[in-house]
Amino acid sequence: MTIATFLNRVNELILNPLIVLAFGLSFVYFTYGIVKFLRLEAGDKSRKEAQDAILWGIVGMVIMFSVYGIIKFVLATFGVTANPGAGQYLNP
């Protein structure tokens, strides 16, 4: 097994599912914040908590996009290409 094959397998089996999971959790938290914000009355203290949930949901999604880009950059630096049809969630 070469280092390129090893990195490709780690990316395929560990990193991509974790990125997708974290992105999904961020999106759910973002959606929760929006729903909570829309259900509350203006001036309510909980509305600030809902705004914070929206903000942190967006921050989480931006971080996951950044992590995906960094992983894609590192794999390209080492010359690792995705195996076509390998069942990857995110093809670098």
N, C-alpha and C positions, 0 to 999 in steps of 0.2 A: 504494500500500500504506500503510495507516494504522499507527500505532504499536501499536494493539491487535492488528491482524492479525500484525504482525511478532513481538510478544511471544508470541502464541498459537503461531505456527510454531516459534519457538525452544523454547518449552516442549514442544511436541509432538515435535519432531524431535531435540532435543539433550538437554534436561534430564530428561525422563521416562525415556528409555532409560538414561541414566547413573545415575539414582536406582535404577532396577530392577536394573541391573548391580551397583552397589555394595551394595544390599540383599542380592542373591543371594550375593555374595562374603562378606559378613558372616555370612550364614546358613550357608554352607558351612564357614567357619572355626569358627563356634559348634558345628556338628555334629562337625567334626573334633576339637574339644576334648572334647566329650562322649564320643566313641568312645575317644579316647586315655585319658581319665580312667577309664573303665570297664574298660579292658584292663590297667591297671597295678595293681600291688599297693600296699597301704597302706604309707605311709612312704617310698615311692620318690621320689627327687628330681624325676623327670620328672612326677610327679603335680602338682606346683606349676606346672609349665609348662602342663599341661593345664587347670588351673584358670584360669590367665592367659588361655589361648586362649578359654575359655568366657566369661570376663569381657569381653574385648575384642570378641568376637563380639556380645555383647549391647549393648555400648557402640556398636558400629558400626550395629546395627539401630536403636537409639534415635536416633542422629544422622540416619539416613536418614529416619525418620518425622518428625523435626523439620524437616529440609530440605524435605520434601514439604509440611508445614504452612506453612512460611515462604513457599514459592513460591505456594501456594494463596492465602495472605493478600495477597501482593504483587499477584498477578493480579486478585484481587477489588478491591483498592484502585484499580487502574487501570481497572476495569470490563471486564476481559477475560474472556470466557466461552468455554468449550470448544466447538468445532464438533462437533455430534453426528455420529457415524459417521466421525470423522476417523481412527480407528484408534489412539487414544491408549492408552498402557499404564495411566496413572493419570489419570482425569478430574478436574480441579480443580473 
